């Protein structure tokens, strides 16, 4: 869908994550987070104010409540996808807030300007939805994924990470855009229009924006896991163009109702199914990667073979956390979770080292991580018990 301001209503990761980090955040990092918080506060406030002036406070409140409905299951899906090697909550929050505040404000500004220009030139305003909005919105959303890749490279290991960060950005963007559309429908068409909009946006297409931006995430994820220069150059813009194409096709089908059902069934549903298959394949690849590198660490004597077996199986990992809770209480379960998270970090660091995409300090980071892993393991039940 297109994020534009409607007319006023006529009625009112480092490898040691999970272990103890050495030192605190740098002054530059703190300043960057403060700057982002201020940017998000300003853009979010301006976006909310614009929507409220257009639809009314009551419509915004109802729209926000309904827009929350699809957020929980979609977030749960992406967190499930991220289970093998969880991303830092701070970066997931960054992606979500960027989508809800910064990306929505940028899209609102540019799309509204384009809408006014087309109306002034006598052209069809629907062109904004089909041609302009996809370019603008996917650019603003994709910037968040690119920033994580560039500024926190150690937290970006491949396609799954790209899918997760892109998904979070898309969820935040869709939430605010749904408030706009739901509030506008209520203000202009009453309860019937609100119900129709809710079904279209929150029931039939809760994954739309996350899915579009996931194409950009896949492109950046491919660039993250290769050292081939041409892939690093080609994959991200190709992913962005695919995201724009998917978004444009969706907006076209939604703008011209006669073709919506056919395009939804014949195109959108298969695309979503393909996305799910890609996500599952990528997640399975992560499982194999962790199992392979844990076996290598076990062979080198860094961890016990029983631990290596446990770390390569999600079912056994859950059983180990249950056992740790039974033996050592909630703190034991938390330590086991930290142990498993740090092991996953090390496996992905080792994979980057094997591929030649790790940084110059990778060996030192790996050693520090292995020491941290041994320290964590010493606080847990014996391997045989898990």
Secondary structure as UniProt FT lines:
FT   TURN            15..18
FT   HELIX           27..55
FT   HELIX           57..67
FT   HELIX           69..81
FT   HELIX           89..97
FT   HELIX           98..103
FT   HELIX           104..120
FT   TURN            121..122
FT   HELIX           126..127
FT   HELIX           128..132
FT   HELIX           133..151
FT   HELIX           153..155
FT   HELIX           159..198
FT   HELIX           199..203
FT   TURN            206..207
FT   HELIX           208..224
FT   HELIX           229..255
FT   HELIX           257..259
FT   HELIX           260..263
FT   HELIX           264..268
FT   HELIX           269..299
FT   TURN            300..301
FT   HELIX           305..311
FT   HELIX           314..355
FT   TURN            360..361
FT   HELIX           362..378
FT   HELIX           383..385
//
